[in-house]
Amino acid sequence: MKTESTVKFVLRLALTLFAITAVVAGCLAGVNAITEPRIAALNEEKTQAAIEAVLPGGGTLAGTWSDSTGFVSKVYESDTGYAVEVKPNGFDNTITMMVGVDKAGKVLGISVISHTETAGLGATCAAKTAAGEAFRDQFAGMSGQVAVTKDGGSVDAITGATITSRAVCAGVNAALECVANMG
């Protein structure tokens, strides 16, 4: 009975593992290629719905912007104001949201496009519940610096989610600053 040497055994295992990972990587690349256009279309639909929610009548892309905070990514313009896409950092990760600002520099409304905040806490900022709507509605009409009450502002933070509430305020501040700098 002949036994396999240790080197050959390790080499055989390594090649087998390499072959398996190559096949799995190929499958994942194929699935990504198939689903990528659909995902892009769904993200565009979400963005358009968010623009409509904060800027009645929608808007056209005015450009890709950067600001001192790095939160502003795109600005959409219409006759009544601007819809500014901002991406502040929340508790868990980035919160992508649209902020509507009128020509006078007042917030028309906010709409959360995507987030990964904690369910039941920070996720309330985007929830279609009474608490979520009340949180978002309090931004309408605000101008200047926006902050939660703990920081001397007038925004009531979401219970148990002060970091998320501060992130939303930071996004609104970035949008207001961007519109003010646009003239």
Accessible surface in RSA format (square Angstrom, percent):
REM  Atomic radii and reference values for relative SASA: ProtOr
REM  Chains: A
REM  Algorithm: Lee & Richards
REM  Probe-radius: 1.40
REM  Slices: 20
REM RES _ NUM      All-atoms   Total-Side   Main-Chain    Non-polar    All polar
REM                ABS   REL    ABS   REL    ABS   REL    ABS   REL    ABS   REL
RES MET A   1   235.77 122.1 149.09  98.7  86.67 206.4 127.07 108.0 108.69 144.0
RES LYS A   2   198.55  96.9 162.48  99.7  36.07  85.9 113.09 101.8  85.46  91.0
RES THR A   3   118.54  84.3  96.53  97.9  22.00  52.4  70.44  94.6  48.09  72.7
RES GLU A   4    87.84  50.4  54.85  41.5  32.99  78.6  37.39  72.3  50.45  41.2
RES SER A   5    58.18  49.2  44.98  60.0  13.21  30.4  51.85 110.4   6.33   8.9
RES THR A   6   104.53  74.3  96.54  97.9   7.99  19.0  63.16  84.8  41.37  62.5
RES VAL A   7   115.91  76.3 111.16 100.6   4.75  11.4 114.92  99.9   0.99   2.7
RES LYS A   8   131.80  64.3 129.54  79.5   2.25   5.4  76.33  68.7  55.47  59.1
RES PHE A   9    88.38  44.2  88.38  54.7   0.00   0.0  88.38  53.6   0.00   0.0
RES VAL A  10    87.66  57.7  86.98  78.7   0.68   1.6  87.21  75.8   0.44   1.2
RES LEU A  11   101.88  56.7  99.66  71.3   2.22   5.6 101.68  71.4   0.20   0.5
RES ARG A  12   121.01  50.8 116.03  59.1   4.97  11.8  59.44  81.2  61.57  37.3
RES LEU A  13    89.23  49.7  85.46  61.1   3.76   9.5  85.56  60.1   3.67   9.9
RES ALA A  14    52.09  47.9  41.01  63.3  11.08  25.2  46.99  66.2   5.10  13.5
RES LEU A  15   109.00  60.7 104.84  75.0   4.16  10.5 105.29  73.9   3.71  10.0
RES THR A  16    68.81  48.9  62.76  63.6   6.05  14.4  51.69  69.4  17.12  25.9
RES LEU A  17   113.83  63.4 112.41  80.4   1.41   3.6 113.55  79.7   0.27   0.7
RES PHE A  18   139.76  69.9 135.33  83.8   4.43  11.5 139.24  84.4   0.52   1.5
RES ALA A  19    52.95  48.7  47.62  73.5   5.33  12.1  52.20  73.5   0.75   2.0
RES ILE A  20    98.40  56.0  95.01  70.8   3.39   8.2  98.27  70.8   0.13   0.4
RES THR A  21    69.82  49.7  65.60  66.5   4.22  10.1  57.76  77.6  12.07  18.2
RES ALA A  22    50.80  46.7  33.58  51.8  17.22  39.2  41.92  59.0   8.87  23.5
RES VAL A  23    99.54  65.5  92.19  83.5   7.35  17.7  98.29  85.4   1.25   3.4
RES VAL A  24    77.64  51.1  76.85  69.6   0.79   1.9  77.64  67.5   0.00   0.0
RES ALA A  25    57.43  52.8  50.21  77.5   7.23  16.4  53.21  74.9   4.23  11.2
RES GLY A  26    44.29  54.6   0.00   N/A  44.29  54.6  34.22  93.9  10.07  22.6
RES CYS A  27    79.62  60.2  68.03  75.9  11.59  27.2  30.58  77.5  49.04  52.9
RES LEU A  28   117.19  65.3 113.68  81.3   3.50   8.8 114.09  80.1   3.10   8.3
RES ALA A  29    63.28  58.2  50.59  78.1  12.69  28.9  58.43  82.3   4.85  12.8
RES GLY A  30    32.29  39.8   0.00   N/A  32.29  39.8  31.68  86.9   0.61   1.4
RES VAL A  31    86.63  57.0  85.33  77.2   1.30   3.1  85.97  74.7   0.66   1.8
RES ASN A  32    85.23  58.8  82.17  79.4   3.06   7.4  18.46  44.4  66.78  64.5
RES ALA A  33    66.85  61.5  49.02  75.6  17.83  40.6  53.31  75.1  13.54  35.9
RES ILE A  34   138.71  78.9 118.99  88.6  19.72  47.5 125.27  90.2  13.44  36.5
RES THR A  35    50.52  35.9  49.28  50.0   1.24   3.0  44.92  60.3   5.60   8.5
RES GLU A  36   101.65  58.4 100.61  76.1   1.03   2.5  27.29  52.8  74.36  60.7
RES PRO A  37    88.53  64.5  75.80  69.1  12.72  46.3  83.68  69.1   4.85  30.1
RES ARG A  38   142.88  60.0 137.95  70.3   4.93  11.7  62.38  85.3  80.51  48.8
RES ILE A  39    91.74  52.2  91.74  68.3   0.00   0.0  91.74  66.1   0.00   0.0
RES ALA A  40    58.70  54.0  48.13  74.3  10.57  24.0  53.64  75.5   5.06  13.4
RES ALA A  41    44.43  40.8  35.43  54.7   9.00  20.5  43.07  60.7   1.36   3.6
RES LEU A  42    73.41  40.9  72.67  52.0   0.74   1.9  72.67  51.0   0.74   2.0
RES ASN A  43    78.94  54.4  78.07  75.4   0.86   2.1  23.52  56.6  55.41  53.6
RES GLU A  44    89.43  51.3  87.23  66.0   2.20   5.2  45.30  87.6  44.13  36.0
RES GLU A  45   102.76  59.0  94.83  71.7   7.93  18.9  45.30  87.6  57.46  46.9
RES LYS A  46   109.27  53.3 101.82  62.5   7.44  17.7  65.10  58.6  44.16  47.0
RES THR A  47    16.22  11.5  16.22  16.4   0.00   0.0   2.37   3.2  13.84  20.9
RES GLN A  48    74.54  41.7  74.42  54.4   0.12   0.3  36.35  77.4  38.18  29.0
RES ALA A  49    62.24  57.2  50.39  77.8  11.85  27.0  57.36  80.8   4.88  12.9
RES ALA A  50     3.94   3.6   2.05   3.2   1.90   4.3   3.60   5.1   0.34   0.9
RES ILE A  51     0.39   0.2   0.39   0.3   0.00   0.0   0.39   0.3   0.00   0.0
RES GLU A  52    95.56  54.9  83.50  63.2  12.06  28.7  38.55  74.6  57.01  46.5
RES ALA A  53    74.30  68.3  32.06  49.5  42.24  96.1  44.16  62.2  30.14  79.8
RES VAL A  54     3.15   2.1   0.97   0.9   2.17   5.2   2.45   2.1   0.70   1.9
RES LEU A  55     0.00   0.0   0.00   0.0   0.00   0.0   0.00   0.0   0.00   0.0
RES PRO A  56    96.80  70.6  83.67  76.3  13.14  47.7  88.85  73.4   7.95  49.4
RES GLY A  57    75.67  93.3   0.00   N/A  75.67  93.3  39.08 107.2  36.59  82.0
RES GLY A  58     7.24   8.9   0.00   N/A   7.24   8.9   5.33  14.6   1.90   4.3
RES GLY A  59    25.11  31.0   0.00   N/A  25.11  31.0   6.01  16.5  19.10  42.8
RES THR A  60   104.38  74.2 100.04 101.4   4.35  10.4  82.05 110.2  22.34  33.8
RES LEU A  61   102.36  57.0  71.90  51.4  30.46  76.6  71.90  50.5  30.46  82.0
RES ALA A  62    40.22  37.0   5.51   8.5  34.71  79.0  15.95  22.5  24.28  64.3
RES GLY A  63    22.25  27.4   0.00   N/A  22.25  27.4  22.11  60.7   0.14   0.3
RES THR A  64   108.69  77.3  77.77  78.8  30.92  73.7  57.48  77.2  51.21  77.4
RES TRP A  65    93.77  37.6  85.03  41.2   8.75  20.5  89.48  47.7   4.29   7.0
RES SER A  66   101.58  85.8  76.15 101.6  25.43  58.6  39.30  83.7  62.28  87.2
RES ASP A  67    30.11  21.1   4.89   4.9  25.21  59.6  16.98  40.0  13.13  13.1
RES SER A  68   101.39  85.7  53.07  70.8  48.32 111.3  56.50 120.3  44.88  62.9
RES THR A  69    66.01  46.9  37.41  37.9  28.60  68.2  45.83  61.6  20.18  30.5
RES GLY A  70    56.23  69.3   0.00   N/A  56.23  69.3  27.52  75.5  28.71  64.3
RES PHE A  71    37.98  19.0  36.93  22.9   1.05   2.7  36.97  22.4   1.01   2.9
RES VAL A  72     6.57   4.3   0.08   0.1   6.49  15.6   0.08   0.1   6.49  17.6
RES SER A  73    25.07  21.2  22.32  29.8   2.75   6.3  25.05  53.3   0.02   0.0
RES LYS A  74    76.37  37.3  76.37  46.9   0.00   0.0  28.10  25.3  48.27  51.4
RES VAL A  75     0.00   0.0   0.00   0.0   0.00   0.0   0.00   0.0   0.00   0.0
RES TYR A  76    15.42   7.2  15.42   8.8   0.00   0.0   8.30   6.2   7.12   8.8
RES GLU A  77    64.18  36.8  60.90  46.1   3.28   7.8  10.99  21.2  53.20  43.4
RES SER A  78    26.99  22.8  13.28  17.7  13.71  31.6  25.35  54.0   1.64   2.3
RES ASP A  79   140.81  98.6 116.14 115.6  24.67  58.3  37.06  87.2 103.75 103.5
RES THR A  80    79.22  56.3  69.59  70.5   9.64  23.0  74.58 100.2   4.65   7.0
RES GLY A  81     0.00   0.0   0.00   N/A   0.00   0.0   0.00   0.0   0.00   0.0
RES TYR A  82    22.67  10.6  22.67  12.9   0.00   0.0   3.62   2.7  19.05  23.5
RES ALA A  83     0.00   0.0   0.00   0.0   0.00   0.0   0.00   0.0   0.00   0.0
RES VAL A  84     0.00   0.0   0.00   0.0   0.00   0.0   0.00   0.0   0.00   0.0
RES GLU A  85    10.04   5.8  10.04   7.6   0.00   0.0   0.12   0.2   9.92   8.1
RES VAL A  86     0.00   0.0   0.00   0.0   0.00   0.0   0.00   0.0   0.00   0.0
RES LYS A  87    84.60  41.3  77.95  47.8   6.65  15.8  27.37  24.6  57.23  61.0
RES PRO A  88     0.43   0.3   0.43   0.4   0.00   0.0   0.43   0.4   0.00   0.0
RES ASN A  89   103.08  71.1  88.36  85.4  14.72  35.4  26.95  64.9  76.13  73.6
RES GLY A  90    13.10  16.2   0.00   N/A  13.10  16.2   0.00   0.0  13.10  29.3
RES PHE A  91   130.02  65.0 105.17  65.1  24.85  64.7 106.60  64.6  23.42  67.0
RES ASP A  92    86.91  60.9  60.46  60.2  26.45  62.5   9.66  22.7  77.25  77.0
RES ASN A  93    87.61  60.4  79.44  76.8   8.17  19.7  12.50  30.1  75.11  72.6
RES THR A  94    47.94  34.1  40.24  40.8   7.70  18.3  20.86  28.0  27.07  40.9
RES ILE A  95     0.00   0.0   0.00   0.0   0.00   0.0   0.00   0.0   0.00   0.0
RES THR A  96    20.31  14.4  20.31  20.6   0.00   0.0   9.21  12.4  11.10  16.8
RES MET A  97     0.00   0.0   0.00   0.0   0.00   0.0   0.00   0.0   0.00   0.0
RES MET A  98     0.00   0.0   0.00   0.0   0.00   0.0   0.00   0.0   0.00   0.0
RES VAL A  99     0.00   0.0   0.00   0.0   0.00   0.0   0.00   0.0   0.00   0.0
RES GLY A 100     0.00   0.0   0.00   N/A   0.00   0.0   0.00   0.0   0.00   0.0
RES VAL A 101     0.11   0.1   0.11   0.1   0.00   0.0   0.11   0.1   0.00   0.0
RES ASP A 102    32.37  22.7  32.37  32.2   0.00   0.0  10.95  25.8  21.42  21.4
RES LYS A 103   107.19  52.3  77.12  47.3  30.07  71.6  60.06  54.1  47.13  50.2
RES ALA A 104    85.73  78.8  44.98  69.4  40.76  92.7  57.72  81.3  28.01  74.2
RES GLY A 105    22.56  27.8   0.00   N/A  22.56  27.8  18.67  51.2   3.89   8.7
RES LYS A 106   101.13  49.3 101.13  62.0   0.00   0.0  44.56  40.1  56.56  60.3
RES VAL A 107     2.87   1.9   0.00   0.0   2.87   6.9   0.00   0.0   2.87   7.8
RES LEU A 108    68.58  38.2  44.35  31.7  24.23  60.9  46.82  32.9  21.76  58.6
RES GLY A 109    12.98  16.0   0.00   N/A  12.98  16.0  12.98  35.6   0.00   0.0
RES ILE A 110    13.63   7.8   0.28   0.2  13.35  32.2   0.28   0.2  13.35  36.2
RES SER A 111    21.27  18.0  19.24  25.7   2.03   4.7   4.69  10.0  16.58  23.2
RES VAL A 112    22.90  15.1   0.61   0.6  22.29  53.7   0.61   0.5  22.29  60.5
RES ILE A 113    25.00  14.2  10.84   8.1  14.16  34.1  14.76  10.6  10.24  27.8
RES SER A 114    49.68  42.0  44.08  58.8   5.60  12.9  33.21  70.7  16.46  23.1
RES HIS A 115    54.80  30.0  31.26  21.7  23.54  60.2  18.31  18.9  36.49  42.5
RES THR A 116    77.25  54.9  63.42  64.3  13.83  33.0  70.96  95.3   6.28   9.5
RES GLU A 117    11.50   6.6   0.23   0.2  11.27  26.8   0.10   0.2  11.40   9.3
RES THR A 118    61.67  43.9  52.38  53.1   9.29  22.1  49.13  66.0  12.53  18.9
RES ALA A 119    89.04  81.9  69.00 106.5  20.04  45.6  69.89  98.4  19.15  50.7
RES GLY A 120    68.28  84.2   0.00   N/A  68.28  84.2  39.61 108.7  28.68  64.2
RES LEU A 121    78.50  43.7  78.36  56.1   0.14   0.4  78.50  55.1   0.00   0.0
RES GLY A 122     2.26   2.8   0.00   N/A   2.26   2.8   1.53   4.2   0.73   1.6
RES ALA A 123    21.84  20.1  19.72  30.4   2.11   4.8  19.88  28.0   1.96   5.2
RES THR A 124    20.80  14.8  19.04  19.3   1.76   4.2   8.31  11.2  12.49  18.9
RES CYS A 125     0.32   0.2   0.25   0.3   0.07   0.2   0.25   0.6   0.07   0.1
RES ALA A 126    28.52  26.2  12.18  18.8  16.34  37.2  13.39  18.9  15.12  40.1
RES ALA A 127    29.87  27.5  19.47  30.0  10.40  23.7  29.81  42.0   0.06   0.2
RES LYS A 128   190.50  92.9 159.90  98.1  30.60  72.9 103.06  92.8  87.44  93.1
RES THR A 129    72.19  51.3  64.50  65.4   7.69  18.3  69.72  93.6   2.47   3.7
RES ALA A 130    87.95  80.9  69.30 106.9  18.65  42.4  76.22 107.3  11.73  31.1
RES ALA A 131    62.53  57.5  48.13  74.3  14.40  32.8  56.43  79.5   6.10  16.1
RES GLY A 132     0.00   0.0   0.00   N/A   0.00   0.0   0.00   0.0   0.00   0.0
RES GLU A 133    84.47  48.5  84.23  63.7   0.24   0.6  17.57  34.0  66.90  54.6
RES ALA A 134    63.97  58.8  49.32  76.1  14.64  33.3  56.92  80.2   7.05  18.7
RES PHE A 135     8.56   4.3   5.33   3.3   3.23   8.4   7.95   4.8   0.61   1.7
RES ARG A 136    33.40  14.0  31.37  16.0   2.03   4.8   6.05   8.3  27.35  16.6
RES ASP A 137   100.18  70.2  87.82  87.4  12.36  29.2  30.02  70.7  70.16  70.0
RES GLN A 138    47.16  26.4  29.03  21.2  18.13  43.2  31.51  67.1  15.65  11.9
RES PHE A 139     0.00   0.0   0.00   0.0   0.00   0.0   0.00   0.0   0.00   0.0
RES ALA A 140    56.54  52.0  36.90  56.9  19.65  44.7  37.19  52.4  19.35  51.3
RES GLY A 141    46.29  57.1   0.00   N/A  46.29  57.1  29.08  79.8  17.21  38.6
RES MET A 142    35.48  18.4  29.86  19.8   5.62  13.4  33.16  28.2   2.32   3.1
RES SER A 143    58.79  49.7  40.18  53.6  18.61  42.9  10.70  22.8  48.09  67.4
RES GLY A 144    53.54  66.0   0.00   N/A  53.54  66.0  43.38 119.0  10.16  22.8
RES GLN A 145   156.96  87.8 126.59  92.5  30.37  72.3  61.82 131.6  95.14  72.2
RES VAL A 146     6.68   4.4   0.93   0.8   5.75  13.9   3.86   3.4   2.82   7.6
RES ALA A 147    27.91  25.7  24.88  38.4   3.03   6.9  26.65  37.5   1.26   3.3
RES VAL A 148     0.67   0.4   0.07   0.1   0.59   1.4   0.07   0.1   0.59   1.6
RES THR A 149    69.94  49.7  53.83  54.6  16.11  38.4  36.27  48.7  33.67  50.9
RES LYS A 150   147.99  72.2 109.23  67.0  38.76  92.3  78.14  70.3  69.85  74.4
RES ASP A 151    76.43  53.5  42.75  42.6  33.68  79.6  25.74  60.6  50.69  50.6
RES GLY A 152    73.82  91.0   0.00   N/A  73.82  91.0  38.02 104.3  35.80  80.2
RES GLY A 153    26.78  33.0   0.00   N/A  26.78  33.0  14.33  39.3  12.45  27.9
RES SER A 154    82.07  69.4  61.46  82.0  20.61  47.5  48.50 103.3  33.57  47.0
RES VAL A 155     0.21   0.1   0.21   0.2   0.00   0.0   0.21   0.2   0.00   0.0
RES ASP A 156    92.98  65.1  89.57  89.1   3.41   8.1  27.19  64.0  65.80  65.6
RES ALA A 157    30.18  27.8   9.86  15.2  20.32  46.2   9.86  13.9  20.32  53.8
RES ILE A 158    17.95  10.2  10.43   7.8   7.52  18.1  16.90  12.2   1.05   2.8
RES THR A 159   126.72  90.1 112.04 113.6  14.68  35.0  83.95 112.8  42.77  64.7
RES GLY A 160    60.70  74.9   0.00   N/A  60.70  74.9  33.55  92.1  27.15  60.8
RES ALA A 161     8.11   7.5   1.57   2.4   6.53  14.9   8.11  11.4   0.00   0.0
RES THR A 162    25.35  18.0  21.68  22.0   3.68   8.8  12.47  16.7  12.88  19.5
RES ILE A 163    89.10  50.7  87.03  64.8   2.07   5.0  87.43  63.0   1.67   4.5
RES THR A 164     1.28   0.9   1.20   1.2   0.08   0.2   0.00   0.0   1.28   1.9
RES SER A 165     0.00   0.0   0.00   0.0   0.00   0.0   0.00   0.0   0.00   0.0
RES ARG A 166    99.54  41.8  94.67  48.3   4.87  11.6  39.36  53.8  60.18  36.5
RES ALA A 167     6.42   5.9   0.59   0.9   5.83  13.3   6.00   8.4   0.42   1.1
RES VAL A 168     0.08   0.1   0.08   0.1   0.00   0.0   0.08   0.1   0.00   0.0
RES CYS A 169     4.59   3.5   4.59   5.1   0.00   0.0   4.59  11.6   0.00   0.0
RES ALA A 170    33.91  31.2  27.66  42.7   6.25  14.2  32.02  45.1   1.89   5.0
RES GLY A 171     0.00   0.0   0.00   N/A   0.00   0.0   0.00   0.0   0.00   0.0
RES VAL A 172     0.00   0.0   0.00   0.0   0.00   0.0   0.00   0.0   0.00   0.0
RES ASN A 173    28.09  19.4  24.93  24.1   3.15   7.6  13.02  31.3  15.07  14.6
RES ALA A 174     1.06   1.0   0.00   0.0   1.06   2.4   0.56   0.8   0.50   1.3
RES ALA A 175     0.00   0.0   0.00   0.0   0.00   0.0   0.00   0.0   0.00   0.0
RES LEU A 176    14.94   8.3  10.51   7.5   4.43  11.1  10.75   7.6   4.19  11.3
RES GLU A 177    67.02  38.5  59.94  45.3   7.08  16.8  31.01  60.0  36.01  29.4
RES CYS A 178     7.96   6.0   4.96   5.5   3.00   7.0   2.86   7.2   5.10   5.5
RES VAL A 179    10.85   7.1   8.02   7.3   2.83   6.8   8.02   7.0   2.83   7.7
RES ALA A 180    76.22  70.1  46.62  71.9  29.59  67.3  58.20  82.0  18.01  47.7
RES ASN A 181   112.45  77.5  77.69  75.1  34.76  83.7  28.58  68.8  83.87  81.1
RES MET A 182    55.45  28.7  16.42  10.9  39.03  92.9  24.00  20.4  31.45  41.7
RES GLY A 183   100.35 123.8   0.00   N/A 100.35 123.8  53.28 146.2  47.07 105.4
END  Absolute sums over single chains surface
CHAIN  1 A    10570.1       8158.3       2411.8       6776.0       3794.0
END  Absolute sums over all chains
TOTAL         10570.1       8158.3       2411.8       6776.0       3794.0
